[in-house]
Amino acid sequence: MARPTLYGIAHCDTVKRARAWLEGQGVDFDFHDFKKAGVPLSGLEQWLGAVGWEPLLNRRGTTWQRLDEARRNAVRDAASARALMLDQPSVIKRPVVQWPDGRITVGFDVADWARRIKA
């Protein structure tokens, strides 16, 4: 049976909660750490196509806040967001999950995840 793949950063609090929740539900999953393994280009392309660039861009995080204003203002479309995400993986909202059915989710939503693992 296929396993979900959770993409994120190991020290991110939301990723820690998401991983702990999956483990608590007895769900086997694969974890891909952006800091250690980089952002998978094919994965990023798939995520952008599935959910769009705006939901993937974490404008609340410290990485975004630390960018200079010109760099933030330059992110206006999928291409500019993609370039920033490849250069600064921490601006990707976490976790990104590829579920066994091929669907992609961004962020940790217990109710949604519970429905997905029971389906």
Secondary structure per residue as TSV (DSSP state, phi and psi in degrees):
chain	resnum	aa	ss	phi	psi
A	1	M	-	360.0	139.0
A	2	A	-	-67.7	150.9
A	3	R	-	-115.0	147.6
A	4	P	-	-68.5	152.2
A	5	T	E	-114.6	125.2
A	6	L	E	-103.9	124.0
A	7	Y	E	-108.7	135.9
A	8	G	E	174.5	-154.2
A	9	I	-	-124.5	128.7
A	10	A	T	-56.2	-37.3
A	11	H	T	-86.6	-1.3
A	12	C	-	-69.4	129.3
A	13	D	H	-59.3	-41.3
A	14	T	H	-65.7	-40.6
A	15	V	H	-65.1	-40.3
A	16	K	H	-60.1	-45.7
A	17	R	H	-63.3	-41.8
A	18	A	H	-64.5	-44.5
A	19	R	H	-63.2	-44.3
A	20	A	H	-62.6	-39.3
A	21	W	H	-64.4	-47.7
A	22	L	H	-59.2	-44.8
A	23	E	H	-61.5	-40.9
A	24	G	H	-64.6	-26.2
A	25	Q	T	-88.5	-1.9
A	26	G	T	74.7	24.3
A	27	V	-	-91.8	121.2
A	28	D	-	-77.6	133.9
A	29	F	-	-147.6	161.3
A	30	D	E	-101.3	144.8
A	31	F	E	-119.1	130.4
A	32	H	E	-117.7	113.7
A	33	D	E	-90.3	116.7
A	34	F	H	-57.9	-37.3
A	35	K	H	-68.9	-36.6
A	36	K	H	-90.5	-39.0
A	37	A	H	-111.2	-2.5
A	38	G	-	78.1	173.4
A	39	V	-	-87.6	123.1
A	40	P	-	-70.4	119.9
A	41	L	H	-56.8	-45.6
A	42	S	H	-65.2	-36.0
A	43	G	H	-64.7	-45.9
A	44	L	H	-60.2	-42.2
A	45	E	H	-60.7	-42.7
A	46	Q	H	-65.0	-43.2
A	47	W	H	-63.6	-43.9
A	48	L	H	-60.5	-40.8
A	49	G	H	-69.1	-34.4
A	50	A	H	-80.7	-43.1
A	51	V	H	-118.0	-12.4
A	52	G	-	89.6	163.2
A	53	W	H	-77.0	-32.4
A	54	E	H	-65.9	-44.0
A	55	P	H	-65.4	-25.3
A	56	L	H	-79.9	-21.7
A	57	L	B	-87.5	117.3
A	58	N	-	-89.8	94.9
A	59	R	S	-82.8	-6.0
A	60	R	S	-92.2	-17.7
A	61	G	S	-76.8	164.6
A	62	T	H	-67.5	-31.2
A	63	T	H	-62.1	-45.9
A	64	W	H	-62.5	-45.5
A	65	Q	H	-62.7	-30.9
A	66	R	H	-80.3	-14.7
A	67	L	S	-67.6	146.3
A	68	D	-	-70.1	158.9
A	69	E	H	-58.3	-38.9
A	70	A	H	-62.4	-40.6
A	71	R	H	-66.6	-42.6
A	72	R	H	-63.7	-44.3
A	73	N	H	-66.8	-22.2
A	74	A	T	-74.8	-14.6
A	75	V	-	-86.1	100.7
A	76	R	-	-127.1	-9.9
A	77	D	S	-156.8	-179.3
A	78	A	H	-60.9	-40.1
A	79	A	H	-65.4	-44.8
A	80	S	H	-71.2	-35.3
A	81	A	H	-66.9	-42.6
A	82	R	H	-58.4	-46.2
A	83	A	H	-60.6	-43.4
A	84	L	H	-65.6	-42.6
A	85	M	H	-63.0	-36.2
A	86	L	H	-70.7	-36.3
A	87	D	H	-78.8	-36.4
A	88	Q	-	-130.4	77.9
A	89	P	G	-55.8	-24.1
A	90	S	G	-68.3	-10.8
A	91	V	G	-83.2	-2.9
A	92	I	B	-81.2	127.0
A	93	K	-	-63.1	140.1
A	94	R	S	-124.9	157.0
A	95	P	-	-79.4	156.8
A	96	V	E	-101.0	131.2
A	97	V	E	-124.6	130.4
A	98	Q	E	-101.3	113.9
A	99	W	-	-83.0	159.4
A	100	P	T	-55.3	-27.5
A	101	D	T	-81.5	2.7
A	102	G	S	93.2	-11.3
A	103	R	-	-72.4	154.7
A	104	I	E	-118.4	134.3
A	105	T	E	-125.0	155.0
A	106	V	E	-126.4	129.4
A	107	G	S	92.5	172.0
A	108	F	-	-111.1	111.7
A	109	D	-	-126.5	101.8
A	110	V	H	-56.2	-46.2
A	111	A	H	-61.3	-45.0
A	112	D	H	-64.8	-45.3
A	113	W	H	-63.2	-39.6
A	114	A	H	-61.0	-41.3
A	115	R	H	-63.3	-40.9
A	116	R	H	-66.4	-39.9
A	117	I	H	-77.9	-17.8
A	118	K	H	-89.7	-15.5
A	119	A	-	-72.8	360.0
